[in-house]
Amino acid sequence: MAYVREKKFGYVLELEDKPDNFKSLIKEFLSKHGFHIEEPIIPNEVIWSPRINLLQAFKRVPKEYKKSGVYRVYYDDTMIYIGCTQCDGTLKGKRQGMWARRQDFKSSLKGQRQTYFAIDKTMADYYYNGEKMPLDEYKRISHEFFVCHPDVSENLEQVLQQEYKDEHGDLPLLNRVENYVGSAKRVN
């Protein structure tokens, strides 16, 4: 039994069972019909983008920032978060990759959006004696990005978090959450 369902920005294939070589069959079919298949490549080295201040705006956001990958967030020169996204915003209908995570972070600081924990409250408690972080202080927050295949980003996030913990004795501030849902829950 199989369903091929049209969605707003593509198709979904649902299968009851699949043959062992299913992935290669799909890739072969798509290649024959002109689709470029991007294979996951494990990076030998992580080369970070320049840091981008949270208040910095672009007339046109660079395409690579809209892709899937890993990212780090800093408060001044202190790393406060290591995260990833598997969304590739260069595909129509998908969230805007790492750039969307940056926007989520900004909305969370403003208290407009909550993730698995209150970023605004944590930052207020840790850096501002319980007071809300002033908007003009957002310039102290910056992000840096590393583009990678969606199948690689979560594992790379965990590796980077583990390296950080091994070096510093704990995870970055905003990865230290009791009910964390990301890769940090697997860091020893």
BADO-256012 format. One record per residue (C-alpha): residue number from 1; residue in three letters; x, y, z. Coordinates in steps of 0.1 Angstrom, whole numbers, plus 2048, in hexadecimal, padded with zeros to 3 digits. Layout:
N
NUM; ALA; X; Y; Z
...
//
This chain:
188
1; MET; 800; 800; 800
2; ALA; 80D; 822; 7F7
3; TYR; 800; 846; 7F6
4; VAL; 80E; 862; 7E1
5; ARG; 7FE; 882; 7EE
6; GLU; 802; 8A4; 7DF
7; LYS; 80A; 8BF; 7F9
8; LYS; 80C; 8E5; 7F5
9; PHE; 831; 8E4; 7EC
10; GLY; 838; 8C1; 7E0
11; TYR; 82E; 89D; 7E6
12; VAL; 82E; 885; 802
13; LEU; 833; 860; 7FD
14; GLU; 825; 849; 818
15; LEU; 82D; 823; 817
16; GLU; 820; 806; 82A
17; ASP; 841; 7F3; 822
18; LYS; 85F; 7FA; 80D
19; PRO; 879; 7E5; 7FC
20; ASP; 89D; 7E6; 809
21; ASN; 8A9; 7F9; 7EA
22; PHE; 88C; 813; 7EC
23; LYS; 8A2; 831; 7F1
24; SER; 8B8; 829; 7D3
25; LEU; 89A; 823; 7BE
26; ILE; 88B; 845; 7C7
27; LYS; 8AD; 856; 7C0
28; GLU; 8B0; 844; 79F
29; PHE; 88D; 84F; 794
30; LEU; 892; 873; 79F
31; SER; 8B4; 875; 78E
32; LYS; 8A5; 868; 76D
33; HIS; 88C; 884; 76F
34; GLY; 8A5; 8A0; 774
35; PHE; 8A6; 8A4; 799
36; HIS; 8C7; 8AA; 7AA
37; ILE; 8CB; 894; 7C8
38; GLU; 8E1; 8A3; 7E4
39; GLU; 8F3; 888; 7F8
40; PRO; 8FD; 88D; 81C
41; ILE; 922; 894; 820
42; ILE; 932; 892; 842
43; PRO; 947; 8B2; 845
44; ASN; 96C; 8AE; 84E
45; GLU; 96C; 8D1; 85C
46; VAL; 952; 8EA; 868
47; ILE; 958; 90C; 859
48; TRP; 941; 925; 869
49; SER; 932; 943; 858
50; PRO; 93B; 966; 866
51; ARG; 927; 96E; 885
52; ILE; 906; 980; 87D
53; ASN; 8F9; 998; 897
54; LEU; 8D5; 992; 8A1
55; LEU; 8CC; 9B5; 896
56; GLN; 8DD; 9B4; 875
57; ALA; 8C6; 9B3; 857
58; PHE; 8CD; 9AA; 832
59; LYS; 8BB; 9B7; 814
60; ARG; 8BC; 993; 807
61; VAL; 8C5; 978; 820
62; PRO; 8E2; 963; 812
63; LYS; 8D4; 942; 804
64; GLU; 8EC; 92D; 819
65; TYR; 8DD; 93A; 839
66; LYS; 8BC; 92D; 82F
67; LYS; 8C9; 909; 82C
68; SER; 8CB; 8ED; 845
69; GLY; 8E9; 8EC; 85C
70; VAL; 8F7; 8F3; 87F
71; TYR; 8FA; 914; 890
72; ARG; 908; 924; 8AF
73; VAL; 8FA; 941; 8C2
74; TYR; 910; 959; 8D6
75; TYR; 90A; 973; 8F1
76; ASP; 928; 98A; 8EB
77; ASP; 944; 970; 8E8
78; THR; 933; 955; 8FE
79; MET; 923; 938; 8EB
80; ILE; 900; 934; 8F9
81; TYR; 8F1; 91B; 8E1
82; ILE; 8F9; 900; 8C7
83; GLY; 8DC; 8F6; 8B1
84; CYS; 8D3; 8E8; 88F
85; THR; 8B7; 8E7; 876
86; GLN; 8AE; 8CD; 85C
87; CYS; 898; 8E5; 848
88; ASP; 8A6; 8F0; 827
89; GLY; 895; 911; 81F
90; THR; 8A2; 911; 7FC
91; LEU; 886; 8F8; 7F5
92; LYS; 865; 909; 7EF
93; GLY; 84D; 906; 80D
94; LYS; 868; 8FE; 827
95; ARG; 872; 913; 844
96; GLN; 890; 929; 83D
97; GLY; 8AA; 913; 84C
98; MET; 8C3; 921; 865
99; TRP; 8B6; 945; 85E
100; ALA; 894; 93A; 86B
101; ARG; 8A4; 92D; 88B
102; ARG; 8B5; 94F; 88F
103; GLN; 893; 960; 88C
104; ASP; 884; 947; 8A4
105; PHE; 89F; 950; 8BD
106; LYS; 898; 975; 8BA
107; SER; 872; 970; 8BE
108; SER; 879; 95A; 8DD
109; LEU; 88E; 976; 8EC
110; LYS; 871; 98E; 8E7
111; GLY; 85A; 974; 8F9
112; GLN; 846; 971; 8D9
113; ARG; 84E; 94D; 8D2
114; GLN; 856; 931; 8EB
115; THR; 86A; 912; 8E2
116; TYR; 870; 8F5; 8FA
117; PHE; 87B; 90F; 914
118; ALA; 879; 934; 91A
119; ILE; 898; 944; 90A
120; ASP; 88D; 966; 914
121; LYS; 88B; 95C; 939
122; THR; 8AC; 949; 939
123; MET; 8BE; 967; 929
124; ALA; 8AD; 97F; 942
125; ASP; 8B6; 96A; 960
126; TYR; 8DA; 962; 955
127; TYR; 8E5; 984; 947
128; TYR; 8CC; 99F; 952
129; ASN; 8C3; 998; 977
130; GLY; 8A1; 98B; 96D
131; GLU; 898; 9A9; 957
132; LYS; 88E; 9A4; 933
133; MET; 8AB; 9A8; 91B
134; PRO; 8A9; 9CC; 90C
135; LEU; 8A4; 9CD; 8E7
136; ASP; 8C3; 9E2; 8E2
137; GLU; 8D7; 9C6; 8F2
138; TYR; 8CD; 9AD; 8D6
139; LYS; 8EC; 9BA; 8C4
140; ARG; 900; 9A5; 8DD
141; ILE; 8F1; 985; 8CE
142; SER; 900; 976; 8AF
143; HIS; 8FC; 956; 89A
144; GLU; 914; 943; 884
145; PHE; 90A; 928; 86C
146; PHE; 918; 909; 85B
147; VAL; 904; 8FB; 83E
148; CYS; 901; 8D6; 83C
149; HIS; 8EA; 8BB; 82F
150; PRO; 8CA; 8B6; 844
151; ASP; 8D3; 892; 84A
152; VAL; 8F4; 89D; 85A
153; SER; 8E9; 8BC; 86E
154; GLU; 8DB; 8AB; 88D
155; ASN; 8F9; 894; 892
156; LEU; 911; 8B1; 88C
157; GLU; 8FE; 8C5; 8A6
158; GLN; 903; 8AA; 8C0
159; VAL; 928; 8A6; 8B8
160; LEU; 92D; 8CC; 8BC
161; GLN; 91A; 8CC; 8DD
162; GLN; 92E; 8AF; 8EA
163; GLU; 94F; 8C0; 8E0
164; TYR; 943; 8DF; 8F2
165; LYS; 939; 8CC; 912
166; ASP; 95A; 8B9; 911
167; GLU; 96E; 8D9; 910
168; HIS; 958; 8EF; 927
169; GLY; 949; 8D5; 93F
170; ASP; 925; 8DE; 936
171; LEU; 910; 8E6; 918
172; PRO; 90B; 90A; 90C
173; LEU; 8F1; 91D; 922
174; LEU; 8D3; 919; 90C
175; ASN; 8DA; 8F4; 905
176; ARG; 8D8; 8EC; 92B
177; VAL; 8B3; 8E5; 92C
178; GLU; 8A3; 8CA; 941
179; ASN; 889; 8C0; 927
180; TYR; 89F; 8C7; 909
181; VAL; 892; 8B8; 8E9
182; GLY; 8B1; 8BC; 8D3
183; SER; 8D2; 8AA; 8D0
184; ALA; 8DF; 8B6; 8F1
185; LYS; 8CA; 89C; 903
186; ARG; 8E2; 882; 8F5
187; VAL; 902; 894; 900
188; ASN; 914; 882; 91C
//
